[in-house]
Amino acid sequence: MLDHYLPESSSLIIHSSDSWLRFIKHRKSNKNLDGTYLPRTLTAHLKEDTPYFEINKFHEYYGHGGFCEHSQIGDRIVQYELELKEIEKQIIGSDKFQDNSSFKLSKNHQQFNQYVTLRKEFDNYFNQHHNYYEGYAYWLEKYFSLESGLGELYQIRERTFIEPFYLQLVASFNDFVKKNSINALLDKMGFLV
């Protein structure tokens, strides 16, 4: 059933510990992360040497990747990122900041207002749909973990690392599925058939 919503265009990059440290330092990300998904490049990045590697892959690659590729919300997130990337490219003349990690723009630049307006629009859109974007990834992470025999490991991760807010999202997604169906959940989130 979920096979139709697995990533097709997304790629998976697996980092050694050293590579991961360089990656998160470049992106100015939280050192405690073991994975991330970049909608702009449709790329899941995972730290290799973690006991939760497979579970993180369920979340980042299958969850966010499938969401960005197959839902209307995810598609719009990707489109916003590509529009921002295009403006950035026009401003600096290259794709140097294609991962959107450290882009700086002078207020005097002719495209400053266009960029700021689009960035605010994107941030508002993302914040409005964050529960679907992140909730689906956490829900799928749990679903695939239980289906693949990683339920015990998932429970440890759930108790240790997952914030209560996200656990509540997963519970509400599960309740919705019990009352309706997985297809109804996917339909509610705008997944395209």
C-alpha positions as CSV (number, residue, x, y, z in Angstrom):
1,M,0.0,0.0,0.0
2,L,2.8,2.5,0.9
3,D,4.9,1.1,-1.9
4,H,3.5,3.8,-4.3
5,Y,4.7,6.5,-2.0
6,L,8.3,5.5,-1.5
7,P,11.1,7.8,-2.8
8,E,11.9,7.5,-6.5
9,S,14.1,10.6,-7.1
10,S,15.5,11.2,-3.7
11,S,19.1,10.0,-3.0
12,L,20.6,8.7,0.2
13,I,24.1,9.8,1.3
14,I,25.7,7.9,4.1
15,H,28.4,9.7,6.1
16,S,31.2,8.3,8.2
17,S,31.7,10.0,11.6
18,D,34.2,12.5,10.2
19,S,32.2,13.2,7.1
20,W,29.1,13.7,9.2
21,L,30.9,16.2,11.5
22,R,32.0,18.2,8.5
23,F,28.5,18.1,7.0
24,I,26.7,19.3,10.1
25,K,29.4,22.0,10.8
26,H,29.0,23.3,7.2
27,R,25.2,23.4,7.6
28,K,25.4,24.8,11.2
29,S,23.2,22.0,12.4
30,N,22.7,20.4,15.7
31,K,25.6,18.1,16.6
32,N,23.2,15.5,18.1
33,L,21.4,14.9,14.8
34,D,22.0,11.5,13.1
35,G,20.2,12.4,9.9
36,T,18.5,15.1,7.9
37,Y,16.6,15.5,4.7
38,L,17.1,18.4,2.3
39,P,14.0,19.1,0.2
40,R,16.0,21.4,-2.1
41,T,18.2,18.6,-3.3
42,L,15.9,15.7,-2.5
43,T,18.7,14.2,-0.5
44,A,18.7,12.3,2.8
45,H,21.9,12.5,4.7
46,L,22.5,9.9,7.4
47,K,25.3,9.3,9.9
48,E,26.5,5.7,9.4
49,D,27.7,4.6,12.9
50,T,24.6,4.9,15.0
51,P,22.5,2.0,16.3
52,Y,19.4,3.7,14.9
53,F,20.7,3.9,11.3
54,E,17.9,1.8,9.8
55,I,15.2,3.7,11.8
56,N,16.7,7.0,10.8
57,K,16.6,5.9,7.2
58,F,12.9,5.1,7.6
59,H,12.4,8.7,8.9
60,E,14.6,10.8,6.6
61,Y,14.7,8.9,3.3
62,Y,11.4,7.1,3.2
63,G,9.4,9.5,5.4
64,H,10.6,12.9,4.2
65,G,11.7,11.7,0.8
66,G,8.3,10.0,0.1
67,F,6.4,13.0,1.5
68,C,8.3,15.6,-0.6
69,E,8.0,13.5,-3.8
70,H,4.4,12.3,-3.5
71,S,2.4,14.8,-1.6
72,Q,1.1,18.2,-2.6
73,I,2.5,19.8,0.5
74,G,5.9,18.2,0.0
75,D,5.9,19.2,-3.7
76,R,5.2,22.8,-2.7
77,I,8.0,22.7,-0.2
78,V,10.4,21.5,-2.9
79,Q,9.1,24.2,-5.3
80,Y,9.7,26.9,-2.7
81,E,13.2,25.7,-2.2
82,L,14.0,25.6,-5.9
83,E,12.6,29.2,-6.3
84,L,14.8,30.4,-3.5
85,K,17.8,28.6,-5.0
86,E,17.2,30.3,-8.3
87,I,17.1,33.8,-6.7
88,E,20.3,32.9,-4.7
89,K,22.0,31.7,-7.9
90,Q,21.1,35.0,-9.7
91,I,22.4,37.0,-6.7
92,I,25.8,35.2,-6.3
93,G,26.2,33.8,-9.8
94,S,26.5,30.2,-8.8
95,D,24.9,27.3,-6.9
96,K,27.4,27.7,-4.1
97,F,24.7,27.9,-1.5
98,Q,22.4,25.3,-3.0
99,D,22.0,23.6,0.3
100,N,20.7,26.9,1.8
101,S,23.1,26.5,4.8
102,S,24.7,29.9,5.1
103,F,23.2,32.3,2.5
104,K,23.8,36.0,3.3
105,L,22.1,38.8,1.3
106,S,22.9,42.5,1.4
107,K,19.9,44.7,2.0
108,N,21.2,46.8,-0.9
109,H,20.9,44.1,-3.5
110,Q,18.1,44.6,-6.1
111,Q,16.5,41.2,-5.3
112,F,16.6,41.6,-1.5
113,N,12.9,42.3,-1.1
114,Q,11.9,39.5,-3.6
115,Y,14.1,37.1,-1.7
116,V,12.9,38.1,1.8
117,T,9.2,38.0,0.7
118,L,9.6,34.5,-0.8
119,R,11.6,33.3,2.3
120,K,8.8,34.5,4.6
121,E,6.1,33.0,2.4
122,F,8.0,29.7,2.4
123,D,8.6,29.8,6.2
124,N,4.9,30.5,6.8
125,Y,3.9,27.6,4.5
126,F,6.4,25.2,6.1
127,N,5.3,26.2,9.6
128,Q,1.6,25.7,8.7
129,H,2.3,22.2,7.3
130,H,5.1,21.1,9.7
131,N,2.8,18.7,11.5
132,Y,2.2,16.8,8.3
133,Y,5.8,17.0,7.1
134,E,7.4,15.8,10.4
135,G,4.4,13.8,11.7
136,Y,4.3,11.6,8.6
137,A,8.1,10.9,8.8
138,Y,7.8,10.0,12.5
139,W,4.7,7.9,11.8
140,L,6.3,6.1,8.9
141,E,9.5,5.5,11.0
142,K,7.4,3.7,13.6
143,Y,5.3,1.8,11.1
144,F,8.3,0.5,9.2
145,S,10.3,-0.2,12.4
146,L,7.4,-2.4,13.7
147,E,6.9,-4.1,10.3
148,S,10.6,-4.9,9.9
149,G,11.2,-6.3,13.3
150,L,13.0,-3.3,14.8
151,G,10.2,-2.6,17.2
152,E,12.3,-3.1,20.3
153,L,15.0,-0.8,19.1
154,Y,12.4,1.7,18.0
155,Q,10.9,1.7,21.5
156,I,14.3,2.6,23.0
157,R,14.7,5.4,20.5
158,E,11.1,6.6,21.2
159,R,11.7,6.7,25.0
160,T,15.2,8.3,24.7
161,F,15.1,10.7,21.8
162,I,11.7,11.5,20.4
163,E,10.1,14.6,21.8
164,P,6.6,14.2,23.3
165,F,5.1,16.6,20.7
166,Y,6.1,14.2,17.9
167,L,4.9,11.2,19.9
168,Q,1.5,12.9,20.1
169,L,1.6,13.4,16.4
170,V,2.3,9.8,15.8
171,A,-0.5,8.8,18.2
172,S,-3.0,11.1,16.4
173,F,-1.9,9.7,13.0
174,N,-2.4,6.1,14.4
175,D,-5.8,7.0,15.8
176,F,-6.8,8.5,12.4
177,V,-5.7,5.3,10.6
178,K,-7.6,3.1,13.1
179,K,-10.8,5.1,12.6
180,N,-10.3,5.4,8.8
181,S,-7.5,3.8,6.9
182,I,-3.9,4.4,5.8
183,N,-5.3,5.5,2.4
184,A,-7.5,8.1,4.2
185,L,-4.5,9.4,6.0
186,L,-2.5,9.7,2.8
187,D,-5.4,11.4,1.1
188,K,-5.8,13.9,4.0
189,M,-2.1,14.9,3.6
190,G,-2.5,15.4,-0.2
191,F,-0.6,12.4,-1.4
192,L,-1.0,12.0,-5.2
193,V,-2.0,8.7,-6.6
